[in-house]
């Protein structure tokens, strides 16, 4: 005779390991912002964020003891984004970030225009400069944690951030007709 649980859903979703729920609540929105700044949109963003957090859950035993768990998380997020992007590209899905902007351009306010303009300019930066700038300025990580996430030395990440900022200044100055 089989015994049935009075709760039909019991066992379908085992409880999260101790501390993971708080980790998830704190870092999952940051992973999404990071992926968005990398150019991920819609399905690619959702899939990349989900697989990143699933990997964090699978690795929780070691991740909770990691000296910089958020650096590990951003590194995994970048890897998952690249993998997901390539898979969508292979399947013939639209993968150009400009195709996925959620705000229709004719409905955009000035502040949204500025944000979209900044995102477009971030996409023009070399990958390592963009990565370092996003982690340091948008996600407010110190250089040692940026370095851990990128697999570089802190001095290298400082140089990437500095070069990225200088390049952004030049881009805006050229648009305005000035010189930087």
Helices and strands as residue ranges (DSSP letters): H 20-38, H 42-58, H 60-63, H 69-90, G 97-100, G 105-107, H 110-124, H 127-133, I 134-138, H 143-150, H 154-176
